[in-house]
Amino acid sequence: MLRIPNIRYDRLTWVVFILVIVLALLAAISRKKNSFAGGVEVEVVPLASGDKLISERDVKQALLISFGNTLEGTELGQLEVERMERVLEDDPFVFDAEAYIDQRNVLHVKIRQREPVLRILDNNGGNYYLDKDGVKMPPSKNFAAHVLVATGNISPYTPEFQKKKKNTLKDLFTLTQTLQSDVFFASFIQQIHVNNAGEYTLVPLVGDQNIVLGSARKIEDKLNRLKIFYKEGMPYVGWREYESISLKFNGQVVCRK
């Protein structure tokens, strides 16, 4: 006699339910891919200063050049979101790009910019920025960043400049980081000049004097002497009393009128 196995209808119900859910999801995904982009919204997060090196229009133009259409009205299945992010991150002003499609089929692109910390204007005609990680950035057509300016005899930029033992660009970048880490110097120094002997001179925002550091050795000690001098000595003689302040010699602050 043929025995019919017992059927667990509760388990069968769950299997059918899960199968229906999976099929519904697949159908929704298929419909989503076959629907069209309803628009493109671009957000460029401003720098701490409130400025933008790259505009929303620049981002849309970059997408237009790379993907050959306005994207609006394109089938969602044809939108290469990850590739869009990679293309935008190739821009020297872009630190990070995030692209996604919302429930209304609108493509959103969010841009985080690189933060410039130093502008280089060297004797060889170089004109560029370094961001906080030492990445090279060209001048922006949208605005001039209000950062430290370095001029003079500066080593040419190479991507590995921070790994070199002796390099004026490396020393400049390190000096910039040191100045920015101090509240007083971050708001006080506007320019660094490198002469042909490889000596560094600071130009302050206040006063007419040049601050001669000499070599890049013992920078923190030199800046500490300078800070003490400005806080304890300068108030008694005035900001315009000296033409130059030299920190080249160990333990000394030598002023010249």
Rosetta blueprint (number, residue, H / E / L):
1 M L
2 L L
3 R L
4 I L
5 P L
6 N L
7 I L
8 R L
9 Y H
10 D H
11 R H
12 L H
13 T H
14 W H
15 V H
16 V H
17 F H
18 I H
19 L H
20 V H
21 I H
22 V H
23 L H
24 A H
25 L H
26 L H
27 A H
28 A H
29 I H
30 S H
31 R H
32 K H
33 K H
34 N H
35 S L
36 F E
37 A L
38 G L
39 G E
40 V E
41 E E
42 V E
43 E E
44 V E
45 V E
46 P L
47 L L
48 A L
49 S L
50 G L
51 D L
52 K L
53 L L
54 I L
55 S L
56 E H
57 R H
58 D H
59 V H
60 K H
61 Q H
62 A H
63 L H
64 L H
65 I H
66 S H
67 F H
68 G L
69 N L
70 T L
71 L L
72 E L
73 G L
74 T L
75 E E
76 L H
77 G H
78 Q H
79 L L
80 E L
81 V H
82 E H
83 R H
84 M H
85 E H
86 R H
87 V H
88 L H
89 E H
90 D L
91 D L
92 P L
93 F L
94 V E
95 F E
96 D E
97 A E
98 E E
99 A E
100 Y E
101 I E
102 D L
103 Q L
104 R L
105 N L
106 V E
107 L E
108 H E
109 V E
110 K E
111 I E
112 R E
113 Q E
114 R L
115 E L
116 P E
117 V E
118 L E
119 R E
120 I E
121 L E
122 D E
123 N L
124 N L
125 G L
126 G L
127 N E
128 Y E
129 Y E
130 L E
131 D E
132 K L
133 D L
134 G L
135 V L
136 K E
137 M E
138 P L
139 P L
140 S L
141 K L
142 N L
143 F L
144 A L
145 A L
146 H L
147 V L
148 L E
149 V E
150 A E
151 T E
152 G E
153 N L
154 I L
155 S L
156 P L
157 Y L
158 T L
159 P L
160 E L
161 F H
162 Q H
163 K H
164 K L
165 K L
166 K L
167 N L
168 T H
169 L H
170 K H
171 D H
172 L H
173 F H
174 T H
175 L H
176 T H
177 Q H
178 T H
179 L H
180 Q H
181 S L
182 D L
183 V H
184 F H
185 F H
186 A H
187 S L
188 F L
189 I E
190 Q E
191 Q E
192 I E
193 H E
194 V E
195 N L
196 N L
197 A L
198 G L
199 E L
200 Y E
201 T E
202 L E
203 V E
204 P E
205 L L
206 V L
207 G L
208 D L
209 Q L
210 N E
211 I E
212 V E
213 L E
214 G E
215 S L
216 A L
217 R L
218 K L
219 I H
220 E H
221 D H
222 K H
223 L H
224 N H
225 R H
226 L H
227 K H
228 I H
229 F H
230 Y H
231 K H
232 E H
233 G L
234 M H
235 P H
236 Y H
237 V H
238 G L
239 W L
240 R L
241 E L
242 Y L
243 E L
244 S E
245 I E
246 S E
247 L L
248 K L
249 F L
250 N L
251 G L
252 Q L
253 V L
254 V E
255 C E
256 R E
257 K L
